[in-house]
Amino acid sequence: MYLPSAFEQTDREALHALMRAHPFATLFSQGADGPTADHIPLELHASEGEQGVQGVLRGHVARANPLWQQAAGQEVLAVFHGPQAYVTPSWYATKALTHKVVPTWNYAVVHARGKLQVVEDAPWLHALVSRLTQQREAGRTVPWAVSDAPPEFIQSLLRAIVGIEIPLTRVVGKFKLSQNRPAADRAGVVNGLAAETPDGGATAALMQTTLPQENPR
């Protein structure tokens, strides 16, 4: 990934926050016919893993998916996609001064690497899908739980999936949020995005976290 220093995000908590908020990742691996991509919700366990690494990702795929056989023991890349939005030069204060401005795109992504491991243990899989369900159902008026379905039905479905685990060896974040623009331009982008689509609002909110803080008097 091309990563200018102005856009590099090294704050571990910020990276983990994006991974948790946007768990539906694109998982890249090397398949029999070349590079392949799968789209999988991945659960981050930030405090786990060997000393010096940056957590563990866990998820599952259909047993019919060749990923778990082809990529076992292989280094894979999980990309977590955060907020993103088009930026019009009309929002820049610089436009009125020089007109030397062009459109761009603001976005935040996290790239996480590690060797994929396969897990076929039924209790492990049951615990995983239960946690994933609880996380996504939280906040609903009547949340659905895995235990709501007949046990024999759940067991039959568990036999049709395979767990994957990725102890992470490297986590890199790119938060391209107009850090290379003057303060007045950045403020214009924040205001412009906040007034537009939900994606724009989410991008503007993330931009706010990267704005320089004023020195207290």
C-alpha positions in Angstrom: 0.0 0.0 0.0 1.3 3.4 -0.9 1.6 5.2 2.4 2.8 8.8 2.6 3.9 9.7 6.1 1.2 12.4 6.5 -1.5 9.6 6.2 0.1 6.9 8.3 -1.9 6.0 11.4 0.2 4.4 14.0 -2.1 4.7 17.0 -2.9 1.1 18.0 -6.2 2.0 19.6 -7.4 3.9 16.5 -6.5 1.0 14.3 -8.3 -1.5 16.5 -11.3 0.8 16.8 -11.7 0.9 13.0 -11.3 -2.9 12.8 -14.1 -3.4 15.4 -16.4 -0.8 13.9 -16.0 -2.2 10.4 -15.4 -6.0 10.9 -16.5 -7.0 7.4 -13.0 -7.4 5.9 -11.7 -8.3 2.5 -9.3 -11.3 2.9 -6.7 -11.7 0.2 -4.8 -15.0 -0.3 -3.1 -16.9 -3.1 -5.5 -19.5 -4.6 -4.9 -22.2 -7.1 -5.6 -19.8 -10.0 -3.8 -16.8 -8.6 -4.7 -14.1 -6.1 -8.1 -14.3 -4.6 -10.3 -12.3 -2.3 -13.0 -13.4 0.2 -15.3 -11.1 2.1 -15.6 -12.2 5.7 -16.6 -10.7 9.1 -13.5 -11.0 11.3 -13.4 -10.8 15.1 -10.4 -9.0 16.6 -8.8 -10.2 19.8 -6.4 -7.4 20.4 -4.8 -8.8 23.6 -4.0 -12.2 22.3 -1.2 -13.6 20.2 2.5 -14.1 20.8 4.7 -11.5 22.3 5.4 -8.7 19.9 2.5 -9.2 17.6 -0.7 -7.3 17.3 -3.6 -9.5 18.1 -5.6 -12.4 16.5 -8.4 -12.4 14.0 -11.0 -15.1 14.0 -13.8 -15.9 11.6 -15.3 -18.7 9.6 -16.0 -19.7 6.0 -18.2 -22.3 4.3 -16.6 -25.7 4.2 -17.2 -25.7 0.5 -15.0 -22.6 0.2 -11.5 -23.6 -0.9 -9.9 -20.8 1.1 -9.4 -22.8 4.2 -7.5 -25.6 2.4 -5.6 -23.5 -0.1 -4.5 -20.8 2.4 -3.7 -22.9 5.5 -0.3 -21.8 6.7 -0.1 -19.1 4.1 0.4 -15.4 4.9 -2.8 -13.6 4.1 -3.9 -9.9 4.1 -7.1 -8.7 5.7 -8.2 -5.2 4.7 -10.7 -3.4 6.9 -12.5 -0.6 5.1 -13.5 2.4 7.2 -15.4 5.6 6.3 -14.7 7.1 2.8 -16.1 10.0 0.8 -15.4 12.1 -2.3 -13.9 15.5 -1.5 -14.8 18.4 -3.9 -12.3 21.3 -4.3 -15.3 23.6 -3.8 -14.9 23.1 0.0 -11.3 24.4 0.1 -10.7 27.9 1.3 -7.7 27.8 -1.0 -10.0 27.7 -4.1 -11.0 31.4 -3.6 -7.3 32.4 -3.3 -5.5 30.5 -6.1 -8.0 28.1 -7.8 -5.1 25.6 -7.7 -7.1 22.8 -6.3 -8.5 19.4 -7.5 -10.8 16.8 -6.2 -9.7 13.9 -4.1 -11.0 11.0 -2.0 -10.7 10.7 1.8 -10.7 7.3 3.4 -9.4 5.1 6.2 -8.2 1.5 5.9 -6.3 -1.0 8.0 -4.2 -3.7 6.5 -3.6 -6.7 8.8 -1.3 -9.6 8.0 -0.6 -13.0 9.4 -0.5 -16.7 8.7 -3.9 -18.4 8.4 -4.7 -21.3 10.6 -7.7 -23.7 10.4 -9.9 -24.6 13.3 -12.5 -27.4 13.0 -13.4 -27.7 16.6 -17.2 -27.6 17.1 -17.3 -25.9 20.5 -14.8 -23.3 19.2 -17.0 -22.6 16.2 -20.2 -22.5 18.4 -18.6 -19.9 20.7 -17.4 -17.9 17.7 -20.8 -17.7 15.9 -22.5 -17.0 19.3 -20.1 -14.0 19.9 -20.5 -12.6 16.4 -24.3 -12.8 16.7 -24.3 -11.1 20.1 -22.1 -8.3 18.8 -24.4 -7.6 15.8 -27.7 -8.1 17.6 -26.7 -5.9 20.5 -29.0 -2.9 20.7 -32.0 -4.5 19.0 -35.2 -4.4 20.9 -35.6 -8.2 20.6 -32.1 -9.5 19.9 -31.8 -12.9 18.2 -29.5 -15.5 19.8 -28.0 -18.7 18.5 -29.7 -20.5 21.3 -33.1 -19.5 19.8 -32.6 -22.1 17.0 -33.0 -25.8 17.6 -29.7 -27.3 18.8 -29.6 -30.1 16.2 -30.1 -27.4 13.5 -27.2 -25.4 14.8 -25.0 -28.5 15.0 -25.8 -29.3 11.4 -24.8 -25.8 10.3 -21.6 -25.9 12.3 -20.5 -29.0 10.4 -20.9 -27.0 7.2 -18.4 -24.3 8.2 -14.7 -24.1 9.1 -13.0 -21.7 11.5 -10.0 -19.6 10.6 -7.6 -17.9 12.9 -4.9 -15.3 11.9 -2.3 -14.4 14.5 -1.3 -11.0 13.3 2.3 -10.1 12.5 1.8 -6.6 11.1 -1.0 -4.0 11.2 -0.8 -0.9 9.1 -3.2 2.0 9.0 -3.8 4.6 6.3 -6.1 7.5 7.3 -6.1 9.8 4.3 -8.1 12.7 5.8 -6.7 15.9 4.3 -3.8 16.1 6.7 -1.7 17.6 3.8 -4.1 20.5 3.4 -4.0 23.9 5.2 -6.2 24.2 8.4 -8.8 26.3 6.6 -9.1 23.7 3.8 -9.5 20.9 6.3 -12.2 22.8 8.2 -14.0 23.4 4.9 -13.9 19.7 4.1 -15.2 18.7 7.6 -18.1 21.1 7.2 -18.9 20.0 3.7 -18.8 16.3 4.4 -20.9 16.7 7.5 -23.6 18.3 5.5 -23.7 15.5 2.9 -24.4 11.8 3.0 -24.0 9.5 6.0 -20.7 8.3 4.5 -19.6 11.9 4.4 -20.7 12.5 8.0 -18.7 9.4 9.2 -15.6 10.6 7.3 -16.0 14.1 8.8 -16.2 12.7 12.3 -13.1 10.6 11.7 -11.3 13.7 10.3 -12.1 15.5 13.6 -10.0 13.0 15.5 -7.0 13.9 13.4 -7.2 17.7 13.5 -4.4 19.4 15.5 -5.5 20.3 19.0 -5.3 23.9 20.1 -2.8 24.6 22.8 -4.5 25.4 26.1 -4.0 28.9 27.4 
